[in-house]
Amino acid sequence: MVAVARDDAHRFSKPLRDEIVLVGGHGIEGDAHAGATVRRRSRFRGTWTEPNVRQVHLLQSELFDELAVEGREVGPGELGENVTTVGLDLLALPLGTRIRLGDAAEVELTGLRNPCVQIDRFQPGLMKRLIRRDGAGATHRRAGVMAVVIESGRVRPGDPVSVVLPPAPHEPLPVV
């Protein structure tokens, strides 16, 4: 794991931290997106009782290298992620994948992050770099994955990360 970040306010980028504390069924202690139910106005669908499937945002650091080749400088926490990984193709993992972070914390993937207009406010034109269409016209989102906290624990940069796939057949991650 490269970095961890959290913010107590709803800002786009999150400050890097020495550690974050994941709380089962709740999210990241002290983060504005924590909670069992929806926390963002952009996700509000009429009630505040809808499950929060976006408690933790994970992003692979390899995206920063790809963006750098395209002339974009972006670093850990700047795209609003809580956990920045290395060597793990998060976008290819199926729905329900569990990721162990550090000694005890565990999250379950709920979907692909749907990039929003805040990305272009952060860096004009960046959203086009995070949503791509392939030759067949399929849309590929590269802004990371969202998860819910299954097991509580402290997470620090440098902690090990391991993956447990759900039973087959595997379903692709939906957009959340």
VMD Tcl script that builds the backbone (N, CA, C; Angstrom):
set m [mol new atoms 528]
animate dup $m
set s [atomselect $m all]
$s set {name element resname resid chain x y z} {
  {N N MET 1 A 0.851 -1.165 0.000}
  {CA C MET 1 A 0.000 0.000 0.000}
  {C C MET 1 A 0.901 1.234 0.000}
  {N N VAL 2 A 0.559 2.184 -0.863}
  {CA C VAL 2 A 1.377 3.379 -1.040}
  {C C VAL 2 A 1.016 4.478 -0.053}
  {N N ALA 3 A -0.284 4.742 0.115}
  {CA C ALA 3 A -0.713 5.871 0.943}
  {C C ALA 3 A -2.122 5.642 1.471}
  {N N VAL 4 A -2.439 6.369 2.561}
  {CA C VAL 4 A -3.793 6.398 3.096}
  {C C VAL 4 A -4.168 7.858 3.332}
  {N N ALA 5 A -5.463 8.160 3.194}
  {CA C ALA 5 A -5.921 9.545 3.317}
  {C C ALA 5 A -7.343 9.565 3.872}
  {N N ARG 6 A -7.686 10.658 4.510}
  {CA C ARG 6 A -9.062 10.881 4.958}
  {C C ARG 6 A -9.247 12.375 5.160}
  {N N ASP 7 A -10.511 12.801 5.126}
  {CA C ASP 7 A -10.836 14.205 5.353}
  {C C ASP 7 A -12.153 14.276 6.107}
  {N N ASP 8 A -12.218 15.169 7.079}
  {CA C ASP 8 A -13.440 15.306 7.861}
  {C C ASP 8 A -14.461 16.216 7.189}
  {N N ALA 9 A -14.097 16.809 6.062}
  {CA C ALA 9 A -15.014 17.673 5.309}
  {C C ALA 9 A -15.164 17.132 3.894}
  {N N HIS 10 A -16.234 17.556 3.228}
  {CA C HIS 10 A -16.491 17.120 1.849}
  {C C HIS 10 A -15.693 17.980 0.875}
  {N N ARG 11 A -14.402 17.696 0.787}
  {CA C ARG 11 A -13.527 18.346 -0.194}
  {C C ARG 11 A -13.111 17.280 -1.196}
  {N N PHE 12 A -12.669 17.720 -2.373}
  {CA C PHE 12 A -12.330 16.750 -3.410}
  {C C PHE 12 A -11.092 15.944 -3.052}
  {N N SER 13 A -9.975 16.610 -2.806}
  {CA C SER 13 A -8.744 15.917 -2.432}
  {C C SER 13 A -8.749 15.650 -0.934}
  {N N LYS 14 A -8.045 14.578 -0.544}
  {CA C LYS 14 A -7.967 14.211 0.875}
  {C C LYS 14 A -6.514 14.293 1.327}
  {N N PRO 15 A -6.278 14.863 2.519}
  {CA C PRO 15 A -4.902 14.917 3.019}
  {C C PRO 15 A -4.385 13.526 3.385}
  {N N LEU 16 A -3.112 13.285 3.089}
  {CA C LEU 16 A -2.476 12.022 3.440}
  {C C LEU 16 A -2.310 11.941 4.954}
  {N N ARG 17 A -2.369 10.728 5.471}
  {CA C ARG 17 A -2.264 10.478 6.913}
  {C C ARG 17 A -1.227 9.385 7.167}
  {N N ASP 18 A -0.740 9.353 8.401}
  {CA C ASP 18 A 0.158 8.264 8.806}
  {C C ASP 18 A -0.610 6.967 8.966}
  {N N GLU 19 A -1.904 7.075 9.301}
  {CA C GLU 19 A -2.757 5.904 9.409}
  {C C GLU 19 A -4.216 6.340 9.325}
  {N N ILE 20 A -5.057 5.387 8.974}
  {CA C ILE 20 A -6.505 5.589 9.036}
  {C C ILE 20 A -7.082 4.393 9.794}
  {N N VAL 21 A -8.256 4.604 10.385}
  {CA C VAL 21 A -8.916 3.533 11.126}
  {C C VAL 21 A -10.216 3.190 10.411}
  {N N LEU 22 A -10.314 1.965 9.942}
  {CA C LEU 22 A -11.533 1.484 9.305}
  {C C LEU 22 A -12.441 0.888 10.369}
  {N N VAL 23 A -13.728 1.224 10.294}
  {CA C VAL 23 A -14.708 0.762 11.271}
  {C C VAL 23 A -15.773 -0.047 10.525}
  {N N GLY 24 A -15.926 -1.299 10.906}
  {CA C GLY 24 A -16.866 -2.194 10.243}
  {C C GLY 24 A -18.266 -1.617 10.116}
  {N N GLY 25 A -18.820 -1.658 8.888}
  {CA C GLY 25 A -20.167 -1.185 8.625}
  {C C GLY 25 A -20.311 0.320 8.631}
  {N N HIS 26 A -19.226 1.036 8.854}
  {CA C HIS 26 A -19.290 2.494 9.002}
  {C C HIS 26 A -18.398 3.241 8.007}
  {N N GLY 27 A -17.179 2.778 7.816}
  {CA C GLY 27 A -16.242 3.470 6.937}
  {C C GLY 27 A -14.981 3.855 7.672}
  {N N ILE 28 A -14.442 5.002 7.329}
  {CA C ILE 28 A -13.182 5.456 7.906}
  {C C ILE 28 A -13.466 6.471 9.006}
  {N N GLU 29 A -12.965 6.164 10.186}
  {CA C GLU 29 A -13.160 7.048 11.333}
  {C C GLU 29 A -12.673 8.455 10.994}
  {N N GLY 30 A -13.566 9.440 11.195}
  {CA C GLY 30 A -13.207 10.830 10.952}
  {C C GLY 30 A -13.326 11.289 9.509}
  {N N ASP 31 A -13.769 10.419 8.603}
  {CA C ASP 31 A -13.915 10.810 7.194}
  {C C ASP 31 A -15.351 11.255 6.929}
  {N N ALA 32 A -15.497 12.284 6.124}
  {CA C ALA 32 A -16.821 12.840 5.819}
  {C C ALA 32 A -17.737 11.836 5.120}
  {N N HIS 33 A -17.182 10.828 4.474}
  {CA C HIS 33 A -17.995 9.850 3.750}
  {C C HIS 33 A -18.369 8.646 4.596}
  {N N ALA 34 A -17.931 8.615 5.848}
  {CA C ALA 34 A -18.232 7.478 6.723}
  {C C ALA 34 A -19.704 7.473 7.104}
  {N N GLY 35 A -20.223 6.286 7.303}
  {CA C GLY 35 A -21.602 6.129 7.733}
  {C C GLY 35 A -22.239 4.930 7.057}
  {N N ALA 36 A -23.202 4.342 7.714}
  {CA C ALA 36 A -23.895 3.177 7.165}
  {C C ALA 36 A -24.839 3.556 6.032}
  {N N THR 37 A -25.266 4.831 6.011}
  {CA C THR 37 A -26.184 5.288 4.966}
  {C C THR 37 A -25.531 6.385 4.134}
  {N N VAL 38 A -26.132 6.700 3.005}
  {CA C VAL 38 A -25.605 7.672 2.041}
  {C C VAL 38 A -25.210 8.973 2.734}
  {N N ARG 39 A -24.042 9.520 2.356}
  {CA C ARG 39 A -23.506 10.727 2.956}
  {C C ARG 39 A -23.341 11.887 1.985}
  {N N ARG 40 A -23.427 11.643 0.707}
  {CA C ARG 40 A -23.177 12.688 -0.284}
  {C C ARG 40 A -24.474 13.132 -0.939}
  {N N ARG 41 A -24.643 14.431 -1.072}
  {CA C ARG 41 A -25.844 14.961 -1.734}
  {C C ARG 41 A -25.958 14.462 -3.163}
  {N N SER 42 A -24.809 14.266 -3.839}
  {CA C SER 42 A -24.855 13.794 -5.225}
  {C C SER 42 A -25.402 12.375 -5.318}
  {N N ARG 43 A -25.401 11.627 -4.212}
  {CA C ARG 43 A -25.909 10.251 -4.185}
  {C C ARG 43 A -27.308 10.177 -3.583}
  {N N PHE 44 A -27.832 11.293 -3.124}
  {CA C PHE 44 A -29.135 11.330 -2.458}
  {C C PHE 44 A -30.242 10.995 -3.450}
  {N N ARG 45 A -31.092 10.045 -3.108}
  {CA C ARG 45 A -32.176 9.625 -3.991}
  {C C ARG 45 A -33.534 9.716 -3.298}
  {N N GLY 46 A -33.695 10.642 -2.350}
  {CA C GLY 46 A -34.991 10.826 -1.731}
  {C C GLY 46 A -35.048 10.522 -0.253}
  {N N THR 47 A -34.140 9.668 0.235}
  {CA C THR 47 A -34.078 9.396 1.670}
  {C C THR 47 A -32.608 9.300 2.063}
  {N N TRP 48 A -32.355 9.480 3.327}
  {CA C TRP 48 A -30.988 9.326 3.836}
  {C C TRP 48 A -30.805 7.941 4.444}
  {N N THR 49 A -31.660 6.990 4.063}
  {CA C THR 49 A -31.590 5.648 4.634}
  {C C THR 49 A -30.997 4.631 3.665}
  {N N GLU 50 A -30.635 5.062 2.479}
  {CA C GLU 50 A -30.046 4.145 1.506}
  {C C GLU 50 A -28.658 3.711 1.968}
  {N N PRO 51 A -28.302 2.442 1.781}
  {CA C PRO 51 A -26.991 1.962 2.224}
  {C C PRO 51 A -25.854 2.734 1.550}
  {N N ASN 52 A -24.832 3.022 2.312}
  {CA C ASN 52 A -23.647 3.705 1.797}
  {C C ASN 52 A -22.690 2.653 1.246}
  {N N VAL 53 A -22.669 2.504 -0.063}
  {CA C VAL 53 A -21.783 1.531 -0.712}
  {C C VAL 53 A -20.461 2.174 -1.114}
  {N N ARG 54 A -20.257 3.433 -0.673}
  {CA C ARG 54 A -19.051 4.190 -1.015}
  {C C ARG 54 A -18.305 4.634 0.258}
  {N N GLN 55 A -18.142 3.715 1.201}
  {CA C GLN 55 A -17.481 4.055 2.461}
  {C C GLN 55 A -15.979 4.265 2.292}
  {N N VAL 56 A -15.366 3.508 1.380}
  {CA C VAL 56 A -13.924 3.574 1.163}
  {C C VAL 56 A -13.651 3.621 -0.337}
  {N N HIS 57 A -12.780 4.552 -0.742}
  {CA C HIS 57 A -12.382 4.686 -2.143}
  {C C HIS 57 A -10.939 4.201 -2.263}
  {N N LEU 58 A -10.721 3.204 -3.131}
  {CA C LEU 58 A -9.386 2.669 -3.386}
  {C C LEU 58 A -8.980 3.009 -4.819}
  {N N LEU 59 A -7.713 3.317 -5.000}
  {CA C LEU 59 A -7.197 3.698 -6.325}
  {C C LEU 59 A -5.812 3.092 -6.501}
  {N N GLN 60 A -5.531 2.592 -7.690}
  {CA C GLN 60 A -4.221 2.005 -7.958}
  {C C GLN 60 A -3.242 3.098 -8.390}
  {N N SER 61 A -2.072 3.105 -7.771}
  {CA C SER 61 A -1.073 4.151 -8.029}
  {C C SER 61 A -0.570 4.137 -9.466}
  {N N GLU 62 A -0.706 3.029 -10.156}
  {CA C GLU 62 A -0.271 2.956 -11.549}
  {C C GLU 62 A -1.004 3.976 -12.421}
  {N N LEU 63 A -2.199 4.379 -12.010}
  {CA C LEU 63 A -2.937 5.414 -12.747}
  {C C LEU 63 A -2.135 6.715 -12.798}
  {N N PHE 64 A -1.433 7.046 -11.717}
  {CA C PHE 64 A -0.644 8.280 -11.692}
  {C C PHE 64 A 0.448 8.253 -12.758}
  {N N ASP 65 A 1.069 7.076 -12.955}
  {CA C ASP 65 A 2.097 6.934 -13.990}
  {C C ASP 65 A 1.491 7.098 -15.380}
  {N N GLU 66 A 0.323 6.500 -15.607}
  {CA C GLU 66 A -0.356 6.632 -16.896}
  {C C GLU 66 A -0.712 8.091 -17.171}
  {N N LEU 67 A -1.205 8.778 -16.154}
  {CA C LEU 67 A -1.569 10.189 -16.330}
  {C C LEU 67 A -0.339 11.057 -16.561}
  {N N ALA 68 A 0.781 10.712 -15.934}
  {CA C ALA 68 A 2.015 11.474 -16.120}
  {C C ALA 68 A 2.490 11.402 -17.567}
  {N N VAL 69 A 2.341 10.234 -18.184}
  {CA C VAL 69 A 2.704 10.074 -19.601}
  {C C VAL 69 A 1.853 10.996 -20.466}
  {N N GLU 70 A 0.620 11.252 -20.016}
  {CA C GLU 70 A -0.306 12.122 -20.739}
  {C C GLU 70 A -0.152 13.589 -20.333}
  {N N GLY 71 A 0.877 13.888 -19.530}
  {CA C GLY 71 A 1.140 15.268 -19.133}
  {C C GLY 71 A 0.365 15.738 -17.922}
  {N N ARG 72 A -0.169 14.827 -17.138}
  {CA C ARG 72 A -0.963 15.172 -15.950}
  {C C ARG 72 A -0.212 14.756 -14.689}
  {N N GLU 73 A -0.092 15.665 -13.753}
  {CA C GLU 73 A 0.527 15.327 -12.475}
  {C C GLU 73 A -0.548 15.184 -11.412}
  {N N VAL 74 A -0.652 13.962 -10.883}
  {CA C VAL 74 A -1.615 13.660 -9.837}
  {C C VAL 74 A -0.920 12.735 -8.847}
  {N N GLY 75 A -1.154 12.954 -7.566}
  {CA C GLY 75 A -0.539 12.128 -6.542}
  {C C GLY 75 A -1.560 11.531 -5.603}
  {N N PRO 76 A -1.098 10.669 -4.685}
  {CA C PRO 76 A -1.997 10.021 -3.731}
  {C C PRO 76 A -2.856 11.026 -2.970}
  {N N GLY 77 A -4.134 10.674 -2.824}
  {CA C GLY 77 A -5.098 11.496 -2.098}
  {C C GLY 77 A -5.728 12.599 -2.920}
  {N N GLU 78 A -5.098 12.983 -4.014}
  {CA C GLU 78 A -5.590 14.130 -4.791}
  {C C GLU 78 A -6.873 13.846 -5.549}
  {N N LEU 79 A -7.156 12.578 -5.854}
  {CA C LEU 79 A -8.409 12.236 -6.535}
  {C C LEU 79 A -9.472 11.792 -5.534}
  {N N GLY 80 A -9.221 12.055 -4.254}
  {CA C GLY 80 A -10.203 11.781 -3.220}
  {C C GLY 80 A -10.180 10.376 -2.665}
  {N N GLU 81 A -9.184 9.586 -3.056}
  {CA C GLU 81 A -9.147 8.205 -2.566}
  {C C GLU 81 A -8.644 8.145 -1.128}
  {N N ASN 82 A -9.085 7.085 -0.442}
  {CA C ASN 82 A -8.651 6.828 0.928}
  {C C ASN 82 A -7.445 5.902 0.977}
  {N N VAL 83 A -7.375 4.969 0.034}
  {CA C VAL 83 A -6.311 3.980 0.014}
  {C C VAL 83 A -5.722 3.939 -1.394}
  {N N THR 84 A -4.404 4.114 -1.481}
  {CA C THR 84 A -3.704 4.039 -2.766}
  {C C THR 84 A -2.867 2.766 -2.755}
  {N N THR 85 A -3.147 1.866 -3.701}
  {CA C THR 85 A -2.466 0.570 -3.766}
  {C C THR 85 A -1.390 0.589 -4.854}
  {N N VAL 86 A -0.584 -0.450 -4.870}
  {CA C VAL 86 A 0.408 -0.639 -5.922}
  {C C VAL 86 A 0.434 -2.124 -6.282}
  {N N GLY 87 A 0.553 -2.415 -7.589}
  {CA C GLY 87 A 0.677 -3.792 -8.044}
  {C C GLY 87 A -0.604 -4.599 -7.999}
  {N N LEU 88 A -1.750 -3.933 -7.923}
  {CA C LEU 88 A -3.030 -4.628 -7.837}
  {C C LEU 88 A -4.001 -3.982 -8.829}
  {N N ASP 89 A -4.475 -4.759 -9.801}
  {CA C ASP 89 A -5.398 -4.227 -10.800}
  {C C ASP 89 A -6.810 -4.197 -10.219}
  {N N LEU 90 A -7.077 -3.164 -9.453}
  {CA C LEU 90 A -8.372 -3.028 -8.775}
  {C C LEU 90 A -9.544 -3.058 -9.746}
  {N N LEU 91 A -9.378 -2.422 -10.903}
  {CA C LEU 91 A -10.477 -2.285 -11.861}
  {C C LEU 91 A -10.912 -3.615 -12.460}
  {N N ALA 92 A -10.044 -4.616 -12.424}
  {CA C ALA 92 A -10.356 -5.928 -13.010}
  {C C ALA 92 A -10.988 -6.891 -12.009}
  {N N LEU 93 A -11.051 -6.501 -10.735}
  {CA C LEU 93 A -11.598 -7.396 -9.714}
  {C C LEU 93 A -13.118 -7.461 -9.810}
  {N N PRO 94 A -13.700 -8.614 -9.469}
  {CA C PRO 94 A -15.165 -8.745 -9.543}
  {C C PRO 94 A -15.878 -8.185 -8.317}
  {N N LEU 95 A -17.161 -7.973 -8.475}
  {CA C LEU 95 A -18.033 -7.546 -7.393}
  {C C LEU 95 A -17.921 -8.540 -6.238}
  {N N GLY 96 A -17.878 -8.016 -5.013}
  {CA C GLY 96 A -17.809 -8.878 -3.846}
  {C C GLY 96 A -16.409 -9.304 -3.449}
  {N N THR 97 A -15.394 -8.887 -4.207}
  {CA C THR 97 A -14.012 -9.193 -3.829}
  {C C THR 97 A -13.727 -8.567 -2.467}
  {N N ARG 98 A -13.047 -9.312 -1.628}
  {CA C ARG 98 A -12.635 -8.779 -0.325}
  {C C ARG 98 A -11.146 -8.473 -0.375}
  {N N ILE 99 A -10.807 -7.324 0.167}
  {CA C ILE 99 A -9.411 -6.900 0.207}
  {C C ILE 99 A -9.021 -6.688 1.658}
  {N N ARG 100 A -8.002 -7.410 2.058}
  {CA C ARG 100 A -7.462 -7.285 3.422}
  {C C ARG 100 A -6.400 -6.196 3.389}
  {N N LEU 101 A -6.526 -5.228 4.293}
  {CA C LEU 101 A -5.609 -4.097 4.381}
  {C C LEU 101 A -4.916 -4.153 5.732}
  {N N GLY 102 A -3.606 -4.355 5.727}
  {CA C GLY 102 A -2.888 -4.456 6.990}
  {C C GLY 102 A -3.192 -5.759 7.694}
  {N N ASP 103 A -3.113 -5.729 9.030}
  {CA C ASP 103 A -3.272 -6.942 9.829}
  {C C ASP 103 A -4.712 -7.379 10.023}
  {N N ALA 104 A -5.649 -6.416 10.041}
  {CA C ALA 104 A -7.009 -6.779 10.443}
  {C C ALA 104 A -8.117 -6.232 9.557}
  {N N ALA 105 A -7.940 -5.054 8.978}
  {CA C ALA 105 A -9.025 -4.407 8.235}
  {C C ALA 105 A -9.344 -5.167 6.950}
  {N N GLU 106 A -10.627 -5.182 6.617}
  {CA C GLU 106 A -11.058 -5.837 5.384}
  {C C GLU 106 A -12.228 -5.066 4.788}
  {N N VAL 107 A -12.172 -4.860 3.472}
  {CA C VAL 107 A -13.251 -4.185 2.758}
  {C C VAL 107 A -13.785 -5.117 1.682}
  {N N GLU 108 A -15.022 -4.837 1.248}
  {CA C GLU 108 A -15.625 -5.600 0.158}
  {C C GLU 108 A -15.982 -4.642 -0.958}
  {N N LEU 109 A -15.529 -4.960 -2.173}
  {CA C LEU 109 A -15.775 -4.079 -3.312}
  {C C LEU 109 A -17.249 -4.057 -3.696}
  {N N THR 110 A -17.760 -2.836 -3.905}
  {CA C THR 110 A -19.164 -2.640 -4.269}
  {C C THR 110 A -19.330 -2.098 -5.679}
  {N N GLY 111 A -18.269 -1.517 -6.254}
  {CA C GLY 111 A -18.405 -0.994 -7.603}
  {C C GLY 111 A -17.275 -0.082 -8.023}
  {N N LEU 112 A -17.366 0.347 -9.271}
  {CA C LEU 112 A -16.419 1.301 -9.846}
  {C C LEU 112 A -16.829 2.714 -9.451}
  {N N ARG 113 A -15.865 3.545 -9.147}
  {CA C ARG 113 A -16.186 4.949 -8.873}
  {C C ARG 113 A -16.599 5.600 -10.182}
  {N N ASN 114 A -17.704 6.294 -10.144}
  {CA C ASN 114 A -18.165 7.044 -11.307}
  {C C ASN 114 A -17.577 8.448 -11.202}
  {N N PRO 115 A -16.633 8.796 -12.079}
  {CA C PRO 115 A -16.039 10.130 -12.005}
  {C C PRO 115 A -17.097 11.216 -12.156}
  {N N CYS 116 A -16.883 12.325 -11.459}
  {CA C CYS 116 A -17.848 13.427 -11.491}
  {C C CYS 116 A -17.156 14.717 -11.937}
  {N N VAL 117 A -17.945 15.762 -12.089}
  {CA C VAL 117 A -17.429 17.043 -12.588}
  {C C VAL 117 A -16.367 17.648 -11.682}
  {N N GLN 118 A -16.317 17.232 -10.430}
  {CA C GLN 118 A -15.287 17.761 -9.541}
  {C C GLN 118 A -13.884 17.450 -10.050}
  {N N ILE 119 A -13.743 16.384 -10.811}
  {CA C ILE 119 A -12.430 16.023 -11.363}
  {C C ILE 119 A -11.942 17.118 -12.297}
  {N N ASP 120 A -12.838 17.644 -13.131}
  {CA C ASP 120 A -12.438 18.733 -14.035}
  {C C ASP 120 A -12.232 20.042 -13.285}
  {N N ARG 121 A -12.880 20.214 -12.152}
  {CA C ARG 121 A -12.609 21.398 -11.318}
  {C C ARG 121 A -11.221 21.303 -10.710}
  {N N PHE 122 A -10.799 20.087 -10.376}
  {CA C PHE 122 A -9.474 19.842 -9.823}
  {C C PHE 122 A -8.399 20.101 -10.884}
  {N N GLN 123 A -8.607 19.536 -12.089}
  {CA C GLN 123 A -7.706 19.730 -13.223}
  {C C GLN 123 A -8.543 19.706 -14.494}
  {N N PRO 124 A -8.734 20.850 -15.137}
  {CA C PRO 124 A -9.544 20.888 -16.357}
  {C C PRO 124 A -9.097 19.831 -17.378}
  {N N GLY 125 A -10.084 19.092 -17.895}
  {CA C GLY 125 A -9.818 18.070 -18.904}
  {C C GLY 125 A -9.434 16.702 -18.348}
  {N N LEU 126 A -9.268 16.595 -17.047}
  {CA C LEU 126 A -8.830 15.328 -16.454}
  {C C LEU 126 A -9.897 14.237 -16.547}
  {N N MET 127 A -11.157 14.622 -16.486}
  {CA C MET 127 A -12.214 13.604 -16.523}
  {C C MET 127 A -12.143 12.776 -17.805}
  {N N LYS 128 A -11.803 13.404 -18.929}
  {CA C LYS 128 A -11.677 12.649 -20.185}
  {C C LYS 128 A -10.593 11.582 -20.089}
  {N N ARG 129 A -9.620 11.812 -19.238}
  {CA C ARG 129 A -8.524 10.846 -19.059}
  {C C ARG 129 A -8.947 9.684 -18.153}
  {N N LEU 130 A -9.991 9.904 -17.363}
  {CA C LEU 130 A -10.427 8.879 -16.418}
  {C C LEU 130 A -11.611 8.063 -16.920}
  {N N ILE 131 A -12.216 8.498 -18.015}
  {CA C ILE 131 A -13.280 7.732 -18.670}
  {C C ILE 131 A -12.861 7.564 -20.121}
  {N N ARG 132 A -12.703 6.321 -20.535}
  {CA C ARG 132 A -12.250 6.035 -21.900}
  {C C ARG 132 A -13.251 5.142 -22.604}
  {N N ARG 133 A -13.258 5.232 -23.909}
  {CA C ARG 133 A -14.054 4.319 -24.739}
  {C C ARG 133 A -13.083 3.496 -25.573}
  {N N ASP 134 A -13.355 2.197 -25.642}
  {CA C ASP 134 A -12.493 1.345 -26.463}
  {C C ASP 134 A -13.009 1.296 -27.893}
  {N N GLY 135 A -12.358 0.540 -28.728}
  {CA C GLY 135 A -12.722 0.448 -30.142}
  {C C GLY 135 A -14.128 -0.055 -30.373}
  {N N ALA 136 A -14.653 -0.826 -29.441}
  {CA C ALA 136 A -16.008 -1.365 -29.567}
  {C C ALA 136 A -17.052 -0.417 -28.977}
  {N N GLY 137 A -16.598 0.722 -28.445}
  {CA C GLY 137 A -17.522 1.699 -27.887}
  {C C GLY 137 A -17.840 1.505 -26.409}
  {N N ALA 138 A -17.207 0.504 -25.780}
  {CA C ALA 138 A -17.439 0.263 -24.350}
  {C C ALA 138 A -16.745 1.345 -23.517}
  {N N THR 139 A -17.385 1.747 -22.449}
  {CA C THR 139 A -16.844 2.761 -21.546}
  {C C THR 139 A -16.018 2.092 -20.452}
  {N N HIS 140 A -14.841 2.648 -20.185}
  {CA C HIS 140 A -13.960 2.141 -19.131}
  {C C HIS 140 A -13.665 3.267 -18.150}
  {N N ARG 141 A -14.075 3.066 -16.908}
  {CA C ARG 141 A -13.820 4.054 -15.857}
  {C C ARG 141 A -12.537 3.673 -15.137}
  {N N ARG 142 A -11.648 4.666 -14.937}
  {CA C ARG 142 A -10.343 4.389 -14.344}
  {C C ARG 142 A -10.139 5.122 -13.019}
  {N N ALA 143 A -11.207 5.608 -12.407}
  {CA C ALA 143 A -11.095 6.440 -11.203}
  {C C ALA 143 A -11.145 5.637 -9.906}
  {N N GLY 144 A -10.873 4.346 -9.964}
  {CA C GLY 144 A -10.807 3.538 -8.764}
  {C C GLY 144 A -12.080 2.781 -8.464}
  {N N VAL 145 A -12.099 2.164 -7.295}
  {CA C VAL 145 A -13.215 1.327 -6.880}
  {C C VAL 145 A -13.706 1.772 -5.506}
  {N N MET 146 A -14.941 1.422 -5.211}
  {CA C MET 146 A -15.558 1.758 -3.934}
  {C C MET 146 A -15.796 0.468 -3.156}
  {N N ALA 147 A -15.843 0.615 -1.822}
  {CA C ALA 147 A -15.992 -0.564 -0.965}
  {C C ALA 147 A -16.689 -0.191 0.331}
  {N N VAL 148 A -17.151 -1.233 1.017}
  {CA C VAL 148 A -17.681 -1.081 2.375}
  {C C VAL 148 A -16.723 -1.811 3.318}
  {N N VAL 149 A -16.691 -1.356 4.568}
  {CA C VAL 149 A -15.801 -1.966 5.560}
  {C C VAL 149 A -16.494 -3.176 6.188}
  {N N ILE 150 A -15.823 -4.325 6.109}
  {CA C ILE 150 A -16.328 -5.575 6.683}
  {C C ILE 150 A -15.705 -5.812 8.064}
  {N N GLU 151 A -14.395 -5.606 8.159}
  {CA C GLU 151 A -13.669 -5.804 9.421}
  {C C GLU 151 A -12.902 -4.537 9.768}
  {N N SER 152 A -12.961 -4.137 11.015}
  {CA C SER 152 A -12.279 -2.937 11.490}
  {C C SER 152 A -10.771 -3.165 11.610}
  {N N GLY 153 A -10.032 -2.063 11.568}
  {CA C GLY 153 A -8.589 -2.151 11.780}
  {C C GLY 153 A -7.870 -0.880 11.366}
  {N N ARG 154 A -6.637 -0.750 11.826}
  {CA C ARG 154 A -5.770 0.379 11.470}
  {C C ARG 154 A -5.027 0.036 10.186}
  {N N VAL 155 A -4.877 1.045 9.315}
  {CA C VAL 155 A -4.214 0.842 8.033}
  {C C VAL 155 A -3.175 1.940 7.861}
  {N N ARG 156 A -1.965 1.536 7.447}
  {CA C ARG 156 A -0.859 2.476 7.286}
  {C C ARG 156 A -0.176 2.261 5.934}
  {N N PRO 157 A 0.458 3.299 5.400}
  {CA C PRO 157 A 1.266 3.107 4.192}
  {C C PRO 157 A 2.303 2.004 4.448}
  {N N GLY 158 A 2.522 1.170 3.453}
  {CA C GLY 158 A 3.473 0.074 3.593}
  {C C GLY 158 A 2.854 -1.210 4.102}
  {N N ASP 159 A 1.613 -1.155 4.612}
  {CA C ASP 159 A 0.936 -2.367 5.082}
  {C C ASP 159 A 0.703 -3.320 3.910}
  {N N PRO 160 A 0.663 -4.622 4.196}
  {CA C PRO 160 A 0.358 -5.581 3.129}
  {C C PRO 160 A -1.103 -5.493 2.694}
  {N N VAL 161 A -1.337 -5.886 1.451}
  {CA C VAL 161 A -2.682 -5.922 0.877}
  {C C VAL 161 A -2.863 -7.307 0.264}
  {N N SER 162 A -3.978 -7.974 0.584}
  {CA C SER 162 A -4.253 -9.275 -0.025}
  {C C SER 162 A -5.700 -9.316 -0.509}
  {N N VAL 163 A -5.935 -10.168 -1.495}
  {CA C VAL 163 A -7.230 -10.236 -2.176}
  {C C VAL 163 A -7.839 -11.620 -2.028}
  {N N VAL 164 A -9.154 -11.663 -1.737}
  {CA C VAL 164 A -9.916 -12.908 -1.718}
  {C C VAL 164 A -11.077 -12.727 -2.684}
  {N N LEU 165 A -11.057 -13.503 -3.762}
  {CA C LEU 165 A -12.125 -13.429 -4.761}
  {C C LEU 165 A -13.390 -14.111 -4.255}
  {N N PRO 166 A -14.552 -13.614 -4.673}
  {CA C PRO 166 A -15.802 -14.288 -4.295}
  {C C PRO 166 A -15.943 -15.585 -5.086}
  {N N PRO 167 A -16.865 -16.440 -4.681}
  {CA C PRO 167 A -17.092 -17.669 -5.454}
  {C C PRO 167 A -17.530 -17.343 -6.884}
  {N N ALA 168 A -17.152 -18.201 -7.819}
  {CA C ALA 168 A -17.578 -18.044 -9.207}
  {C C ALA 168 A -19.054 -18.399 -9.301}
  {N N PRO 169 A -19.773 -17.902 -10.288}
  {CA C PRO 169 A -19.295 -17.029 -11.365}
  {C C PRO 169 A -19.111 -15.607 -10.874}
  {N N HIS 170 A -18.120 -14.932 -11.428}
  {CA C HIS 170 A -17.806 -13.569 -11.032}
  {C C HIS 170 A -18.618 -12.557 -11.833}
  {N N GLU 171 A -19.063 -11.510 -11.136}
  {CA C GLU 171 A -19.792 -10.422 -11.775}
  {C C GLU 171 A -18.878 -9.205 -11.869}
  {N N PRO 172 A -18.918 -8.501 -12.992}
  {CA C PRO 172 A -18.107 -7.280 -13.079}
  {C C PRO 172 A -18.618 -6.227 -12.104}
  {N N LEU 173 A -17.741 -5.306 -11.737}
  {CA C LEU 173 A -18.139 -4.231 -10.833}
  {C C LEU 173 A -19.102 -3.294 -11.529}
  {N N PRO 174 A -20.232 -2.978 -10.907}
  {CA C PRO 174 A -21.138 -1.965 -11.472}
  {C C PRO 174 A -20.588 -0.577 -11.178}
  {N N VAL 175 A -21.154 0.416 -11.776}
  {CA C VAL 175 A -20.794 1.801 -11.485}
  {C C VAL 175 A -21.619 2.255 -10.291}
  {N N VAL 176 A -20.939 2.803 -9.278}
  {CA C VAL 176 A -21.654 3.287 -8.087}
  {C C VAL 176 A -21.326 4.746 -7.828}
}
mol reanalyze $m
mol bondsrecalc $m
mol representation Tube
mol addrep $m
